[in-house]
Amino acid sequence: MEDIIIYTKEETLDHKRGFCKGEEDIDIFYWEFSFTPKKMNDIEKIYFATKGFIRGYFEVEDSNGLDILEWNKKSWVSIKPIPCKQFQGFKYADNLPELNKTATKPKTK
């Protein structure tokens, strides 16, 4: 499965987490791409970066298979901030080893 990273403004991330006035009763948010990622149907997590760091991710609930990913705002998971240079569009998370180490769940005995 694939995960992606989006770099955005802090205000946009606050909106996508449902923190803006009038969004208290909205649970489902989405990200619309200007072009469809090749691995769209395999995306499980959508990470968000802002102000030079990856801050956390949402568990993707649905994809229309074309250009939109949907998630429940309650699925947000904060992570230890990981440095990230600003970029446009999206990146696949498997290209960032630091993220893979942080996001990996410890093995249980």
Secondary structure as the mmCIF struct_conf table of DSSP 4:
data_model
#
loop_
_struct_conf.conf_type_id
_struct_conf.id
_struct_conf.beg_label_comp_id
_struct_conf.beg_label_asym_id
_struct_conf.beg_label_seq_id
_struct_conf.end_label_comp_id
_struct_conf.end_label_asym_id
_struct_conf.end_label_seq_id
STRN STRN1 GLU A 2 TYR A 7
HELX_RH_AL_P HELX_RH_AL_P1 GLU A 10 LYS A 16
TURN_TY1_P TURN_TY1_P1 ARG A 17 GLY A 18
BEND BEND1 CYS A 20 CYS A 20
TURN_TY1_P TURN_TY1_P2 LYS A 21 GLY A 22
TURN_TY1_P TURN_TY1_P3 GLU A 24 ASP A 25
STRN STRN2 ILE A 28 GLU A 32
BEND BEND2 SER A 34 PHE A 35
TURN_TY1_P TURN_TY1_P4 LYS A 38 LYS A 39
HELX_RH_3T_P HELX_RH_3T_P1 MET A 40 ASP A 42
STRN STRN3 ILE A 43 THR A 50
TURN_TY1_P TURN_TY1_P5 LYS A 51 GLY A 52
STRN STRN4 PHE A 53 SER A 63
BEND BEND3 GLY A 65 ASP A 67
STRN STRN5 ILE A 68 ASN A 72
HELX_RH_3T_P HELX_RH_3T_P2 LYS A 73 SER A 75
STRN STRN6 VAL A 77 PRO A 83
BEND BEND4 GLN A 88 GLY A 89
STRN STRN7 PHE A 90 TYR A 92
HELX_RH_3T_P HELX_RH_3T_P3 ALA A 93 ASN A 95
HELX_RH_AL_P HELX_RH_AL_P2 PRO A 97 ALA A 103
BEND BEND5 THR A 104 THR A 104
HELX_LH_PP_P HELX_LH_PP_P1 LYS A 105 THR A 108
#
